[in-house]
Amino acid sequence: MQLTGIILAGGKSSRMGKDKALLELKEQTLLQRAIHFCQSFCDEILISSNSLEHEVEGIQIVSDEISDCGPIGGIYSCLKKSKNDWNFVISVDAPFVEMDFVSFLVAQKDSFDAVVPVHKNGREPLIALYHKKLLPVIETRLITGDYKMQFLLQKVHTNYIDAKGWIKKYPRLFFNINYPEDLKTEKEN
């Protein structure tokens, strides 16, 4: 299956205090790690960002068409540019997603519009699959000013996948590096 990887790198990083995409973990920036990860299974990669510092040779950077609306704006703009129907979205601050987990998500797509993992702490809409046919629904949400991913997912045919077993296998699967102490802890491991 043809798949586009959409790396959400345009967040404000307010909790971290500096651009998370450029933070280094094990001698790579978080952006480089996400690109390397997506290159192993995607035939196209798009970086959702408004920052020129995120430019990487050979990879298209996509600015938000509608600014200040959070991840939904980045997903919308990238879906419009994507050459594939199915798109794997990953937040740049989630460096521990595993390849076999993504393969599992892809196997659950069937006739759904989105495939989103769920676990005891909630849903993971920023480590998920989205079909391009969502564009009109997302556009409506943006026009009405409703930017919450959870409300979008309630309006479309979403396959919520129980990820409990995956967390047992990979305890850090959904771990986000949000705070300076998160990065420090990971560097020490």
BELSULRA-V715263 format. One record per pair of residues at least 12 apart in sequence whose C-alpha atoms are under 7 Angstrom apart, sorted by the first residue. I is the first residue (numbers start at 1). GAP is how many residues later the second one is. D is the distance in Angstrom with one decimal. If there is no record, write none. Layout:
I|GAP|D  I|GAP|D
This chain:
2|41|6.4  2|82|6.3  3|39|5.1  3|40|6.0  3|41|6.9  3|81|6.0  3|83|5.5  3|84|5.5  3|85|6.9  4|38|5.4  4|39|6.2  4|40|4.7  4|41|5.6  4|78|6.5  4|80|6.0  4|82|6.6  4|83|4.7  4|84|6.1  5|33|5.9  5|37|5.7  5|39|6.2  5|40|4.6  5|41|6.2  5|82|5.8  5|83|4.8  5|84|6.1  6|39|5.9  6|40|4.9  6|41|5.9  6|42|6.8  6|72|6.8  6|81|6.7  6|82|6.0  6|83|4.7  6|84|6.3  7|27|6.9  7|39|6.3  7|40|4.9  7|41|5.9  7|82|6.1  7|83|5.2  7|84|5.8  7|85|6.0  8|39|6.3  8|40|4.9  8|41|6.9  8|66|6.7  8|82|6.1  8|83|4.7  8|84|5.7  9|12|5.9  9|38|6.6  9|39|5.6  9|40|5.4  9|82|6.6  9|83|5.3  10|38|5.9  10|39|4.0  10|40|6.1  15|163|6.1  15|164|5.6  16|162|5.6  16|163|4.5  16|164|5.6  20|73|6.6  21|71|6.0  25|162|6.4  30|62|6.0  30|63|6.5  30|65|6.7  31|61|5.9  33|62|6.8  34|58|6.1  34|61|6.7  45|14|6.2  46|13|6.3  46|14|5.3  46|15|5.9  46|16|6.7  46|32|6.7  47|13|6.3  47|14|4.6  47|15|5.9  48|13|6.0  48|14|4.9  48|15|6.1  48|26|5.4  48|30|6.6  49|12|6.4  49|13|5.9  49|14|5.3  50|13|4.7  50|14|6.7  62|15|6.8  62|16|6.2  64|13|5.7  65|12|6.0  69|78|5.8  70|77|6.9  72|75|6.2  72|77|6.4  76|59|6.5  76|62|6.5  79|53|5.8  85|46|5.4  85|47|5.0  86|43|6.8  86|44|5.9  86|45|4.6  86|46|6.4  87|42|5.5  87|43|5.2  87|44|6.2  88|40|5.8  88|41|4.6  88|42|6.6  89|37|5.9  89|38|5.5  89|39|5.4  89|40|6.1  90|36|5.3  90|37|4.6  90|38|6.9  91|35|5.6  91|36|6.6  93|83|5.3  93|84|5.2  94|80|6.4  94|81|6.0  94|82|4.7  94|83|6.6  96|76|6.1  96|77|5.1  96|78|6.9  96|79|6.9  97|76|5.0  97|77|6.7  98|75|7.0  112|45|5.3  112|46|5.8  112|47|6.3  113|17|6.1  113|18|5.3  113|21|6.7  113|43|6.4  113|44|5.2  113|45|5.8  114|15|5.4  114|16|4.5  114|17|6.2  114|43|6.7  114|44|4.7  114|45|6.1  115|13|5.8  115|14|5.0  115|15|6.7  115|43|5.8  115|44|4.7  115|45|6.0  115|46|6.9  116|12|4.9  116|13|6.7  116|43|6.2  116|44|5.0  116|45|6.0  117|43|5.7  117|44|4.6  117|45|6.0  117|46|5.7  118|42|6.2  118|43|5.7  118|44|5.1  118|45|5.6  119|43|6.1  119|44|5.5  119|45|5.5  125|24|6.9
